[in-house]
Amino acid sequence: MDGEWSAWCEPPDGLVRPVPIDPCGRLGPTRRAAAGPRWRRTSPGLYVPSTVDGGVVEQHIVEQEARIGRYGAISAWAALRWRGATYFDGRSARAEGLLPVPLAVGKECLRPHPSFVRLRRQLPLWEWDLHRGLRCAVWQRALFDEIIRLGDVRGATVAVDMVVASGLGTVEEFWVFLDHVRPRNGVVLGRAAAELARGTSWSPQEVWMRLCWSLDAGLPEPRCNVPVFDRHGNLLGVPDLFDPEAGVVGEYQGAIHRDPGQHRRDVERAERFRGHGLEYFEVVGGQLHDVRTSYRMRQVRSRARFLPPDQRDWTLDAPPWWQPRHQSRRAS
């Protein structure tokens, strides 16, 4: 797992909802004040103080949700982030700045603006609710819209697994939603992503590594974040990827692993795995999309020992003292 990254996040303090002009200047700016430097217009007729940072993703979401009239809700990545899923940070590797906030408003008329994107798909009453004061698509609908936005099965698989990691729901619950909305456009991609999702990864890089192992290298389905013990009940580690048949451990090493203390612990853990007959490999940033990585995975597995259970110096049977780690929390 990539250091202390957590799949769940709380919204930051200090978020400010846009307000309309108030002739008295008590609940909002006067028309004259709104034209001055102390206020910033977020949408037609709505303002926040100019000191409010619109670059904070949650503030960006709050400001764009205020555009919605009598019908609609935020959806896709914005709704997932507002519900607490860290991974959906509103940023893209292909562009600078924050992504436009997806607003599911059906046929409602909104003046176009780069800060939001209009989703014309209808939003049934059961597919949204009021969450922390904002009209917000339920996580299943938001995930469905995000998968359509991504348009790529691997990116969509990462999205499904990160929703599960955040505690918003399960893969099985998303399958129920897909069965219910089967005639809609996008269900084929949603089902493909749900097929590949496992709900056992704790970070997005772990999902990419598992897909590289299974799809690119063509290797048997691995286990993710399963604790491995020695024969005396001591924990060897909880690897990001584990192939119990061959005896292979795979780890993604993110930026935090460059810290000297963390690097020392990583080396000690690798030595424990190797000392118990397990083959070990690491993947670092930038290698997950390198074609040579899948070749290296196959090479590592070819060197593994493939020991039968009675000859292994390790086990997946947890001792009585072991308490499973709960990486995520279920949102209320």
Phi and psi restraints in degrees (value plus and minus 20) as a CYANA .aco file:
   2 ASP   PHI    -100.6   -60.6
   2 ASP   PSI      62.3   102.3
   3 GLY   PHI      37.6    77.6
   3 GLY   PSI    -155.4  -115.4
   4 GLU   PHI    -114.5   -74.5
   4 GLU   PSI      -5.9    34.1
   5 TRP   PHI     -78.7   -38.7
   5 TRP   PSI     112.3   152.3
   6 SER   PHI    -136.7   -96.7
   6 SER   PSI     116.6   156.6
   7 ALA   PHI     -95.0   -55.0
   7 ALA   PSI     -32.9     7.1
   8 TRP   PHI    -133.6   -93.6
   8 TRP   PSI     120.2   160.2
   9 CYS   PHI    -161.0  -121.0
   9 CYS   PSI     129.0   169.0
  10 GLU   PHI    -113.0   -73.0
  10 GLU   PSI     128.3   168.3
  11 PRO   PHI     -85.4   -45.4
  11 PRO   PSI     125.4   165.4
  12 PRO   PHI     -91.3   -51.3
  12 PRO   PSI     141.5   181.5
  13 ASP   PHI     -96.8   -56.8
  13 ASP   PSI     141.7   181.7
  14 GLY   PHI      64.8   104.8
  14 GLY   PSI      -6.4    33.6
  15 LEU   PHI     -91.1   -51.1
  15 LEU   PSI     122.4   162.4
  16 VAL   PHI    -145.6  -105.6
  16 VAL   PSI     106.1   146.1
  17 ARG   PHI    -101.3   -61.3
  17 ARG   PSI     118.0   158.0
  18 PRO   PHI     -82.9   -42.9
  18 PRO   PSI     127.2   167.2
  19 VAL   PHI    -147.4  -107.4
  19 VAL   PSI     133.1   173.1
  20 PRO   PHI    -102.1   -62.1
  20 PRO   PSI     151.9   191.9
  21 ILE   PHI     -85.1   -45.1
  21 ILE   PSI     116.6   156.6
  22 ASP   PHI    -141.7  -101.7
  22 ASP   PSI      96.2   136.2
  23 PRO   PHI     -76.4   -36.4
  23 PRO   PSI     -47.4    -7.4
  24 CYS   PHI    -106.8   -66.8
  24 CYS   PSI     -34.3     5.7
  25 GLY   PHI      55.3    95.3
  25 GLY   PSI      -2.6    37.4
  26 ARG   PHI    -113.4   -73.4
  26 ARG   PSI     -67.5   -27.5
  27 LEU   PHI    -117.6   -77.6
  27 LEU   PSI     -26.6    13.4
  28 GLY   PHI    -189.7  -149.7
  28 GLY   PSI     159.3   199.3
  29 PRO   PHI     -94.2   -54.2
  29 PRO   PSI     131.1   171.1
  30 THR   PHI     -91.5   -51.5
  30 THR   PSI     146.5   186.5
  31 ARG   PHI     -80.4   -40.4
  31 ARG   PSI     -57.1   -17.1
  32 ARG   PHI     -89.9   -49.9
  32 ARG   PSI     -62.2   -22.2
  33 ALA   PHI     -85.4   -45.4
  33 ALA   PSI     -56.9   -16.9
  34 ALA   PHI     -82.7   -42.7
  34 ALA   PSI     -46.4    -6.4
  35 ALA   PHI    -103.2   -63.2
  35 ALA   PSI     -27.5    12.5
  36 GLY   PHI    -112.2   -72.2
  36 GLY   PSI    -194.4  -154.4
  37 PRO   PHI     -99.2   -59.2
  37 PRO   PSI     -29.1    10.9
  38 ARG   PHI    -107.1   -67.1
  38 ARG   PSI     -26.0    14.0
  39 TRP   PHI    -148.9  -108.9
  39 TRP   PSI     129.4   169.4
  40 ARG   PHI    -143.3  -103.3
  40 ARG   PSI     108.8   148.8
  41 ARG   PHI    -100.0   -60.0
  41 ARG   PSI     108.8   148.8
  42 THR   PHI    -120.7   -80.7
  42 THR   PSI     -46.5    -6.5
  43 SER   PHI    -186.2  -146.2
  43 SER   PSI     149.0   189.0
  44 PRO   PHI     -73.0   -33.0
  44 PRO   PSI      96.6   136.6
  45 GLY   PHI      64.0   104.0
  45 GLY   PSI     -17.1    22.9
  46 LEU   PHI    -146.2  -106.2
  46 LEU   PSI     123.9   163.9
  47 TYR   PHI    -162.4  -122.4
  47 TYR   PSI     134.8   174.8
  48 VAL   PHI    -152.2  -112.2
  48 VAL   PSI     138.3   178.3
  49 PRO   PHI     -77.4   -37.4
  49 PRO   PSI     124.9   164.9
  50 SER   PHI     -85.8   -45.8
  50 SER   PSI     -34.8     5.2
  51 THR   PHI     -99.1   -59.1
  51 THR   PSI     -32.7     7.3
  52 VAL   PHI     -94.2   -54.2
  52 VAL   PSI     108.7   148.7
  53 ASP   PHI    -102.6   -62.6
  53 ASP   PSI      85.1   125.1
  54 GLY   PHI     -93.5   -53.5
  54 GLY   PSI     -25.7    14.3
  55 GLY   PHI    -102.5   -62.5
  55 GLY   PSI     -29.3    10.7
  56 VAL   PHI     -96.0   -56.0
  56 VAL   PSI     106.9   146.9
  57 VAL   PHI     -80.6   -40.6
  57 VAL   PSI     -59.6   -19.6
  58 GLU   PHI     -86.3   -46.3
  58 GLU   PSI     -56.5   -16.5
  59 GLN   PHI     -86.4   -46.4
  59 GLN   PSI     -59.5   -19.5
  60 HIS   PHI     -77.2   -37.2
  60 HIS   PSI     -63.2   -23.2
  61 ILE   PHI     -85.8   -45.8
  61 ILE   PSI     -65.1   -25.1
  62 VAL   PHI     -78.7   -38.7
  62 VAL   PSI     -64.1   -24.1
  63 GLU   PHI     -86.2   -46.2
  63 GLU   PSI     -58.5   -18.5
  64 GLN   PHI     -99.4   -59.4
  64 GLN   PSI     -50.7   -10.7
  65 GLU   PHI     -80.5   -40.5
  65 GLU   PSI     -50.6   -10.6
  66 ALA   PHI     -86.2   -46.2
  66 ALA   PSI     -33.8     6.2
  67 ARG   PHI     -92.3   -52.3
  67 ARG   PSI     -43.6    -3.6
  68 ILE   PHI     -86.6   -46.6
  68 ILE   PSI     116.4   156.4
  69 GLY   PHI    -106.8   -66.8
  69 GLY   PSI    -147.6  -107.6
  70 ARG   PHI    -100.0   -60.0
  70 ARG   PSI     -35.0     5.0
  71 TYR   PHI    -154.1  -114.1
  71 TYR   PSI     113.6   153.6
  72 GLY   PHI     108.2   148.2
  72 GLY   PSI     155.6   195.6
  73 ALA   PHI    -183.0  -143.0
  73 ALA   PSI     139.4   179.4
  74 ILE   PHI     -89.7   -49.7
  74 ILE   PSI     131.0   171.0
  75 SER   PHI    -167.1  -127.1
  75 SER   PSI    -190.5  -150.5
  76 ALA   PHI      33.0    73.0
  76 ALA   PSI    -160.2  -120.2
  77 TRP   PHI     -79.1   -39.1
  77 TRP   PSI     -55.1   -15.1
  78 ALA   PHI     -85.7   -45.7
  78 ALA   PSI     -62.2   -22.2
  79 ALA   PHI     -87.7   -47.7
  79 ALA   PSI     -58.2   -18.2
  80 LEU   PHI     -85.9   -45.9
  80 LEU   PSI     -61.3   -21.3
  81 ARG   PHI     -85.0   -45.0
  81 ARG   PSI     -64.0   -24.0
  82 TRP   PHI     -83.4   -43.4
  82 TRP   PSI     -48.1    -8.1
  83 ARG   PHI    -104.7   -64.7
  83 ARG   PSI     -24.2    15.8
  84 GLY   PHI      94.4   134.4
  84 GLY   PSI     -11.8    28.2
  85 ALA   PHI    -107.2   -67.2
  85 ALA   PSI      89.9   129.9
  86 THR   PHI     -78.0   -38.0
  86 THR   PSI     -59.8   -19.8
  87 TYR   PHI     -76.2   -36.2
  87 TYR   PSI     -52.0   -12.0
  88 PHE   PHI    -109.3   -69.3
  88 PHE   PSI      58.2    98.2
  89 ASP   PHI    -114.0   -74.0
  89 ASP   PSI     -13.2    26.8
  90 GLY   PHI      54.1    94.1
  90 GLY   PSI      -0.5    39.5
  91 ARG   PHI    -142.7  -102.7
  91 ARG   PSI     135.8   175.8
  92 SER   PHI    -152.3  -112.3
  92 SER   PSI     121.7   161.7
  93 ALA   PHI     -89.2   -49.2
  93 ALA   PSI     -36.0     4.0
  94 ARG   PHI    -113.4   -73.4
  94 ARG   PSI     -26.7    13.3
  95 ALA   PHI    -172.6  -132.6
  95 ALA   PSI     132.2   172.2
  96 GLU   PHI    -104.0   -64.0
  96 GLU   PSI     139.6   179.6
  97 GLY   PHI      59.3    99.3
  97 GLY   PSI    -196.9  -156.9
  98 LEU   PHI    -105.8   -65.8
  98 LEU   PSI     126.7   166.7
  99 LEU   PHI     -88.3   -48.3
  99 LEU   PSI     132.7   172.7
 100 PRO   PHI     -84.1   -44.1
 100 PRO   PSI     120.8   160.8
 101 VAL   PHI     -95.9   -55.9
 101 VAL   PSI     105.1   145.1
 102 PRO   PHI     -94.4   -54.4
 102 PRO   PSI     104.4   144.4
 103 LEU   PHI    -135.7   -95.7
 103 LEU   PSI      95.7   135.7
 104 ALA   PHI    -106.1   -66.1
 104 ALA   PSI      77.9   117.9
 105 VAL   PHI    -144.5  -104.5
 105 VAL   PSI     -12.1    27.9
 106 GLY   PHI      37.4    77.4
 106 GLY   PSI    -144.1  -104.1
 107 LYS   PHI    -113.9   -73.9
 107 LYS   PSI     -15.4    24.6
 108 GLU   PHI     -79.6   -39.6
 108 GLU   PSI     119.9   159.9
 109 CYS   PHI    -106.9   -66.9
 109 CYS   PSI     104.4   144.4
 110 LEU   PHI    -151.6  -111.6
 110 LEU   PSI     115.8   155.8
 111 ARG   PHI     -87.2   -47.2
 111 ARG   PSI     104.9   144.9
 112 PRO   PHI     -77.2   -37.2
 112 PRO   PSI     124.6   164.6
 113 HIS   PHI    -177.9  -137.9
 113 HIS   PSI     125.5   165.5
 114 PRO   PHI     -83.0   -43.0
 114 PRO   PSI     -36.3     3.7
 115 SER   PHI     -99.1   -59.1
 115 SER   PSI     -31.8     8.2
 116 PHE   PHI    -163.8  -123.8
 116 PHE   PSI     140.9   180.9
 117 VAL   PHI    -146.4  -106.4
 117 VAL   PSI     115.2   155.2
 118 ARG   PHI    -109.0   -69.0
 118 ARG   PSI     105.7   145.7
 119 LEU   PHI    -117.8   -77.8
 119 LEU   PSI      96.9   136.9
 120 ARG   PHI    -104.2   -64.2
 120 ARG   PSI     -26.6    13.4
 121 ARG   PHI     -86.3   -46.3
 121 ARG   PSI     120.5   160.5
 122 GLN   PHI     -84.2   -44.2
 122 GLN   PSI     132.4   172.4
 123 LEU   PHI    -143.6  -103.6
 123 LEU   PSI      74.5   114.5
 124 PRO   PHI     -79.3   -39.3
 124 PRO   PSI     137.1   177.1
 125 LEU   PHI     -78.8   -38.8
 125 LEU   PSI     -54.2   -14.2
 126 TRP   PHI     -99.1   -59.1
 126 TRP   PSI     -24.2    15.8
 127 GLU   PHI    -120.5   -80.5
 127 GLU   PSI      -8.5    31.5
 128 TRP   PHI    -171.4  -131.4
 128 TRP   PSI     141.3   181.3
 129 ASP   PHI    -174.0  -134.0
 129 ASP   PSI    -199.2  -159.2
 130 LEU   PHI    -114.7   -74.7
 130 LEU   PSI      94.5   134.5
 131 HIS   PHI    -144.5  -104.5
 131 HIS   PSI      97.4   137.4
 132 ARG   PHI      31.6    71.6
 132 ARG   PSI      19.4    59.4
 133 GLY   PHI      66.6   106.6
 133 GLY   PSI     -24.4    15.6
 134 LEU   PHI    -134.3   -94.3
 134 LEU   PSI     127.1   167.1
 135 ARG   PHI     -94.1   -54.1
 135 ARG   PSI      97.6   137.6
 136 CYS   PHI    -159.1  -119.1
 136 CYS   PSI     109.9   149.9
 137 ALA   PHI     -81.6   -41.6
 137 ALA   PSI     124.2   164.2
 138 VAL   PHI     -81.0   -41.0
 138 VAL   PSI     138.5   178.5
 139 TRP   PHI     -81.7   -41.7
 139 TRP   PSI     -53.9   -13.9
 140 GLN   PHI     -83.7   -43.7
 140 GLN   PSI     -67.3   -27.3
 141 ARG   PHI     -86.3   -46.3
 141 ARG   PSI     -60.9   -20.9
 142 ALA   PHI     -82.0   -42.0
 142 ALA   PSI     -62.7   -22.7
 143 LEU   PHI     -84.9   -44.9
 143 LEU   PSI     -61.1   -21.1
 144 PHE   PHI     -79.6   -39.6
 144 PHE   PSI     -66.0   -26.0
 145 ASP   PHI     -86.1   -46.1
 145 ASP   PSI     -54.7   -14.7
 146 GLU   PHI     -87.6   -47.6
 146 GLU   PSI     -59.1   -19.1
 147 ILE   PHI     -82.1   -42.1
 147 ILE   PSI     -62.5   -22.5
 148 ILE   PHI     -83.2   -43.2
 148 ILE   PSI     -61.3   -21.3
 149 ARG   PHI     -82.1   -42.1
 149 ARG   PSI     -62.3   -22.3
 150 LEU   PHI     -88.4   -48.4
 150 LEU   PSI     -64.3   -24.3
 151 GLY   PHI      47.1    87.1
 151 GLY   PSI      -3.2    36.8
 152 ASP   PHI    -156.4  -116.4
 152 ASP   PSI     110.4   150.4
 153 VAL   PHI     -87.5   -47.5
 153 VAL   PSI     -55.6   -15.6
 154 ARG   PHI     -91.9   -51.9
 154 ARG   PSI     -65.4   -25.4
 155 GLY   PHI     -81.3   -41.3
 155 GLY   PSI     -57.1   -17.1
 156 ALA   PHI     -86.2   -46.2
 156 ALA   PSI     -57.5   -17.5
 157 THR   PHI     -83.9   -43.9
 157 THR   PSI     -62.1   -22.1
 158 VAL   PHI     -80.0   -40.0
 158 VAL   PSI     -62.2   -22.2
 159 ALA   PHI     -80.4   -40.4
 159 ALA   PSI     -64.7   -24.7
 160 VAL   PHI     -81.2   -41.2
 160 VAL   PSI     -68.5   -28.5
 161 ASP   PHI     -85.3   -45.3
 161 ASP   PSI     -53.0   -13.0
 162 MET   PHI     -95.0   -55.0
 162 MET   PSI     -50.0   -10.0
 163 VAL   PHI     -84.7   -44.7
 163 VAL   PSI     -62.8   -22.8
 164 VAL   PHI     -85.4   -45.4
 164 VAL   PSI     -63.1   -23.1
 165 ALA   PHI     -81.0   -41.0
 165 ALA   PSI     -52.5   -12.5
 166 SER   PHI     -95.0   -55.0
 166 SER   PSI     -34.6     5.4
 167 GLY   PHI      72.3   112.3
 167 GLY   PSI     -13.4    26.6
 168 LEU   PHI     -90.7   -50.7
 168 LEU   PSI     -50.5   -10.5
 169 GLY   PHI    -195.9  -155.9
 169 GLY   PSI    -188.5  -148.5
 170 THR   PHI    -143.8  -103.8
 170 THR   PSI     144.4   184.4
 171 VAL   PHI     -81.5   -41.5
 171 VAL   PSI     -59.7   -19.7
 172 GLU   PHI     -82.0   -42.0
 172 GLU   PSI     -60.3   -20.3
 173 GLU   PHI     -86.4   -46.4
 173 GLU   PSI     -54.9   -14.9
 174 PHE   PHI     -88.6   -48.6
 174 PHE   PSI     -55.4   -15.4
 175 TRP   PHI     -79.8   -39.8
 175 TRP   PSI     -60.6   -20.6
 176 VAL   PHI     -80.3   -40.3
 176 VAL   PSI     -63.7   -23.7
 177 PHE   PHI     -82.5   -42.5
 177 PHE   PSI     -64.0   -24.0
 178 LEU   PHI     -82.4   -42.4
 178 LEU   PSI     -58.7   -18.7
 179 ASP   PHI     -85.2   -45.2
 179 ASP   PSI     -54.3   -14.3
 180 HIS   PHI     -91.7   -51.7
 180 HIS   PSI     -53.8   -13.8
 181 VAL   PHI    -126.6   -86.6
 181 VAL   PSI       6.7    46.7
 182 ARG   PHI     -69.0   -29.0
 182 ARG   PSI     -58.8   -18.8
 183 PRO   PHI     -91.3   -51.3
 183 PRO   PSI     -32.5     7.5
 184 ARG   PHI     -92.4   -52.4
 184 ARG   PSI     131.4   171.4
 185 ASN   PHI     -84.9   -44.9
 185 ASN   PSI     116.5   156.5
 186 GLY   PHI      84.2   124.2
 186 GLY   PSI     -31.6     8.4
 187 VAL   PHI     -86.5   -46.5
 187 VAL   PSI     -55.5   -15.5
 188 VAL   PHI     -80.8   -40.8
 188 VAL   PSI     -66.3   -26.3
 189 LEU   PHI     -86.0   -46.0
 189 LEU   PSI     -59.6   -19.6
 190 GLY   PHI     -81.6   -41.6
 190 GLY   PSI     -61.6   -21.6
 191 ARG   PHI     -88.0   -48.0
 191 ARG   PSI     -57.6   -17.6
 192 ALA   PHI     -83.0   -43.0
 192 ALA   PSI     -61.6   -21.6
 193 ALA   PHI     -87.7   -47.7
 193 ALA   PSI     -61.1   -21.1
 194 ALA   PHI     -84.5   -44.5
 194 ALA   PSI     -53.4   -13.4
 195 GLU   PHI     -83.5   -43.5
 195 GLU   PSI     -58.7   -18.7
 196 LEU   PHI    -104.6   -64.6
 196 LEU   PSI     -41.9    -1.9
 197 ALA   PHI     -90.6   -50.6
 197 ALA   PSI     127.3   167.3
 198 ARG   PHI    -142.7  -102.7
 198 ARG   PSI     -43.3    -3.3
 199 GLY   PHI      51.8    91.8
 199 GLY   PSI       1.6    41.6
 200 THR   PHI    -140.0  -100.0
 200 THR   PSI     -16.8    23.2
 201 SER   PHI    -114.2   -74.2
 201 SER   PSI     128.5   168.5
 202 TRP   PHI    -125.4   -85.4
 202 TRP   PSI     -30.0    10.0
 203 SER   PHI    -166.8  -126.8
 203 SER   PSI     136.7   176.7
 204 PRO   PHI     -82.4   -42.4
 204 PRO   PSI     -54.3   -14.3
 205 GLN   PHI     -83.8   -43.8
 205 GLN   PSI     -52.8   -12.8
 206 GLU   PHI     -83.9   -43.9
 206 GLU   PSI     -57.8   -17.8
 207 VAL   PHI     -86.5   -46.5
 207 VAL   PSI     -67.1   -27.1
 208 TRP   PHI     -78.1   -38.1
 208 TRP   PSI     -60.0   -20.0
 209 MET   PHI     -86.7   -46.7
 209 MET   PSI     -60.8   -20.8
 210 ARG   PHI     -84.3   -44.3
 210 ARG   PSI     -60.6   -20.6
 211 LEU   PHI     -87.0   -47.0
 211 LEU   PSI     -57.0   -17.0
 212 CYS   PHI     -83.0   -43.0
 212 CYS   PSI     -63.4   -23.4
 213 TRP   PHI     -81.3   -41.3
 213 TRP   PSI     -67.7   -27.7
 214 SER   PHI    -101.6   -61.6
 214 SER   PSI     -65.8   -25.8
 215 LEU   PHI    -108.6   -68.6
 215 LEU   PSI     -66.0   -26.0
 216 ASP   PHI    -101.3   -61.3
 216 ASP   PSI     -66.7   -26.7
 217 ALA   PHI    -101.6   -61.6
 217 ALA   PSI     -38.6     1.4
 218 GLY   PHI      48.1    88.1
 218 GLY   PSI      12.1    52.1
 219 LEU   PHI    -116.9   -76.9
 219 LEU   PSI     140.3   180.3
 220 PRO   PHI     -79.2   -39.2
 220 PRO   PSI     132.4   172.4
 221 GLU   PHI     -72.3   -32.3
 221 GLU   PSI     104.3   144.3
 222 PRO   PHI    -110.5   -70.5
 222 PRO   PSI     151.2   191.2
 223 ARG   PHI    -117.9   -77.9
 223 ARG   PSI     131.5   171.5
 224 CYS   PHI    -143.6  -103.6
 224 CYS   PSI     110.8   150.8
 225 ASN   PHI      35.8    75.8
 225 ASN   PSI      22.1    62.1
 226 VAL   PHI    -118.3   -78.3
 226 VAL   PSI     110.2   150.2
 227 PRO   PHI     -90.6   -50.6
 227 PRO   PSI     118.4   158.4
 228 VAL   PHI    -136.8   -96.8
 228 VAL   PSI     111.6   151.6
 229 PHE   PHI    -141.1  -101.1
 229 PHE   PSI     139.1   179.1
 230 ASP   PHI    -105.3   -65.3
 230 ASP   PSI     158.9   198.9
 231 ARG   PHI     -91.6   -51.6
 231 ARG   PSI     -27.3    12.7
 232 HIS   PHI    -122.1   -82.1
 232 HIS   PSI     -13.1    26.9
 233 GLY   PHI      66.4   106.4
 233 GLY   PSI      -8.2    31.8
 234 ASN   PHI    -109.1   -69.1
 234 ASN   PSI     119.1   159.1
 235 LEU   PHI     -94.8   -54.8
 235 LEU   PSI     104.1   144.1
 236 LEU   PHI    -104.5   -64.5
 236 LEU   PSI     -56.6   -16.6
 237 GLY   PHI     141.7   181.7
 237 GLY   PSI     150.8   190.8
 238 VAL   PHI    -140.0  -100.0
 238 VAL   PSI      67.9   107.9
 239 PRO   PHI     -92.0   -52.0
 239 PRO   PSI     131.2   171.2
 240 ASP   PHI     -81.4   -41.4
 240 ASP   PSI     -59.7   -19.7
 241 LEU   PHI    -156.7  -116.7
 241 LEU   PSI     115.6   155.6
 242 PHE   PHI    -162.6  -122.6
 242 PHE   PSI     109.6   149.6
 243 ASP   PHI    -127.8   -87.8
 243 ASP   PSI      78.2   118.2
 244 PRO   PHI     -89.2   -49.2
 244 PRO   PSI     -46.7    -6.7
 245 GLU   PHI     -87.6   -47.6
 245 GLU   PSI     -68.4   -28.4
 246 ALA   PHI    -106.3   -66.3
 246 ALA   PSI     -49.7    -9.7
 247 GLY   PHI      67.1   107.1
 247 GLY   PSI      34.1    74.1
 248 VAL   PHI    -142.7  -102.7
 248 VAL   PSI     113.7   153.7
 249 VAL   PHI    -131.5   -91.5
 249 VAL   PSI     110.6   150.6
 250 GLY   PHI    -142.6  -102.6
 250 GLY   PSI     116.0   156.0
 251 GLU   PHI    -150.9  -110.9
 251 GLU   PSI     119.4   159.4
 252 TYR   PHI    -115.3   -75.3
 252 TYR   PSI     108.5   148.5
 253 GLN   PHI    -131.0   -91.0
 253 GLN   PSI      84.0   124.0
 254 GLY   PHI    -106.8   -66.8
 254 GLY   PSI    -188.1  -148.1
 255 ALA   PHI     -81.1   -41.1
 255 ALA   PSI     -55.3   -15.3
 256 ILE   PHI     -85.5   -45.5
 256 ILE   PSI     -41.8    -1.8
 257 HIS   PHI     -95.6   -55.6
 257 HIS   PSI     -24.5    15.5
 258 ARG   PHI    -101.6   -61.6
 258 ARG   PSI     -32.0     8.0
 259 ASP   PHI     -82.3   -42.3
 259 ASP   PSI     113.2   153.2
 260 PRO   PHI     -74.9   -34.9
 260 PRO   PSI     -63.3   -23.3
 261 GLY   PHI     -84.7   -44.7
 261 GLY   PSI     -64.5   -24.5
 262 GLN   PHI     -85.7   -45.7
 262 GLN   PSI     -59.2   -19.2
 263 HIS   PHI     -82.5   -42.5
 263 HIS   PSI     -60.2   -20.2
 264 ARG   PHI     -82.0   -42.0
 264 ARG   PSI     -62.0   -22.0
 265 ARG   PHI     -87.2   -47.2
 265 ARG   PSI     -55.5   -15.5
 266 ASP   PHI     -83.5   -43.5
 266 ASP   PSI     -62.9   -22.9
 267 VAL   PHI     -83.7   -43.7
 267 VAL   PSI     -62.0   -22.0
 268 GLU   PHI     -84.1   -44.1
 268 GLU   PSI     -59.2   -19.2
 269 ARG   PHI     -87.4   -47.4
 269 ARG   PSI     -62.1   -22.1
 270 ALA   PHI     -80.1   -40.1
 270 ALA   PSI     -59.1   -19.1
 271 GLU   PHI     -85.8   -45.8
 271 GLU   PSI     -56.3   -16.3
 272 ARG   PHI     -84.1   -44.1
 272 ARG   PSI     -65.5   -25.5
 273 PHE   PHI     -80.6   -40.6
 273 PHE   PSI     -69.7   -29.7
 274 ARG   PHI     -85.2   -45.2
 274 ARG   PSI     -54.5   -14.5
 275 GLY   PHI     -87.5   -47.5
 275 GLY   PSI     -34.4     5.6
 276 HIS   PHI    -130.9   -90.9
 276 HIS   PSI       3.8    43.8
 277 GLY   PHI      63.5   103.5
 277 GLY   PSI      -5.4    34.6
 278 LEU   PHI    -120.4   -80.4
 278 LEU   PSI     116.3   156.3
 279 GLU   PHI     -98.5   -58.5
 279 GLU   PSI     123.1   163.1
 280 TYR   PHI    -153.2  -113.2
 280 TYR   PSI     117.5   157.5
 281 PHE   PHI    -163.9  -123.9
 281 PHE   PSI     136.4   176.4
 282 GLU   PHI    -142.5  -102.5
 282 GLU   PSI     130.0   170.0
 283 VAL   PHI    -145.7  -105.7
 283 VAL   PSI     112.7   152.7
 284 VAL   PHI    -133.2   -93.2
 284 VAL   PSI     151.0   191.0
 285 GLY   PHI     -73.5   -33.5
 285 GLY   PSI     115.8   155.8
 286 GLY   PHI      74.8   114.8
 286 GLY   PSI     -39.8     0.2
 287 GLN   PHI    -108.0   -68.0
 287 GLN   PSI     -36.4     3.6
 288 LEU   PHI     -86.7   -46.7
 288 LEU   PSI     -42.9    -2.9
 289 HIS   PHI    -130.3   -90.3
 289 HIS   PSI      -3.8    36.2
 290 ASP   PHI    -116.0   -76.0
 290 ASP   PSI     107.7   147.7
 291 VAL   PHI     -81.8   -41.8
 291 VAL   PSI     -43.6    -3.6
 292 ARG   PHI     -91.3   -51.3
 292 ARG   PSI     -40.0     0.0
 293 THR   PHI     -86.2   -46.2
 293 THR   PSI     -62.4   -22.4
 294 SER   PHI     -84.1   -44.1
 294 SER   PSI     -57.1   -17.1
 295 TYR   PHI     -83.1   -43.1
 295 TYR   PSI     -63.0   -23.0
 296 ARG   PHI     -84.3   -44.3
 296 ARG   PSI     -56.4   -16.4
 297 MET   PHI     -82.0   -42.0
 297 MET   PSI     -63.4   -23.4
 298 ARG   PHI     -84.9   -44.9
 298 ARG   PSI     -57.6   -17.6
 299 GLN   PHI     -85.5   -45.5
 299 GLN   PSI     -62.4   -22.4
 300 VAL   PHI     -81.0   -41.0
 300 VAL   PSI     -65.2   -25.2
 301 ARG   PHI     -86.4   -46.4
 301 ARG   PSI     -53.1   -13.1
 302 SER   PHI     -87.0   -47.0
 302 SER   PSI     -43.0    -3.0
 303 ARG   PHI    -108.4   -68.4
 303 ARG   PSI     -29.6    10.4
 304 ALA   PHI     -86.4   -46.4
 304 ALA   PSI     143.8   183.8
 305 ARG   PHI    -110.1   -70.1
 305 ARG   PSI     -42.5    -2.5
 306 PHE   PHI      30.8    70.8
 306 PHE   PSI      28.1    68.1
 307 LEU   PHI     -95.6   -55.6
 307 LEU   PSI     124.5   164.5
 308 PRO   PHI     -89.2   -49.2
 308 PRO   PSI     138.0   178.0
 309 PRO   PHI     -73.2   -33.2
 309 PRO   PSI     -57.0   -17.0
 310 ASP   PHI     -95.4   -55.4
 310 ASP   PSI     -28.6    11.4
 311 GLN   PHI    -129.3   -89.3
 311 GLN   PSI     -20.0    20.0
 312 ARG   PHI    -100.1   -60.1
 312 ARG   PSI     124.7   164.7
 313 ASP   PHI    -116.8   -76.8
 313 ASP   PSI      -0.5    39.5
 314 TRP   PHI    -165.0  -125.0
 314 TRP   PSI     145.6   185.6
 315 THR   PHI    -172.7  -132.7
 315 THR   PSI     135.4   175.4
 316 LEU   PHI    -118.9   -78.9
 316 LEU   PSI     -20.2    19.8
 317 ASP   PHI     -96.2   -56.2
 317 ASP   PSI      94.6   134.6
 318 ALA   PHI     -95.5   -55.5
 318 ALA   PSI     119.3   159.3
 319 PRO   PHI     -92.5   -52.5
 319 PRO   PSI     145.7   185.7
 320 PRO   PHI     -79.0   -39.0
 320 PRO   PSI     -49.4    -9.4
 321 TRP   PHI     -95.7   -55.7
 321 TRP   PSI     -35.0     5.0
 322 TRP   PHI     -91.7   -51.7
 322 TRP   PSI     110.5   150.5
 323 GLN   PHI    -135.5   -95.5
 323 GLN   PSI      98.9   138.9
 324 PRO   PHI     -78.7   -38.7
 324 PRO   PSI     122.9   162.9
 325 ARG   PHI    -102.5   -62.5
 325 ARG   PSI     114.2   154.2
 326 HIS   PHI    -124.6   -84.6
 326 HIS   PSI      81.5   121.5
 327 GLN   PHI     -92.5   -52.5
 327 GLN   PSI     -51.2   -11.2
 328 SER   PHI    -140.1  -100.1
 328 SER   PSI     154.6   194.6
 329 ARG   PHI    -149.2  -109.2
 329 ARG   PSI     131.2   171.2
 330 ARG   PHI    -103.5   -63.5
 330 ARG   PSI     105.1   145.1
 331 ALA   PHI     -93.4   -53.4
 331 ALA   PSI     125.0   165.0
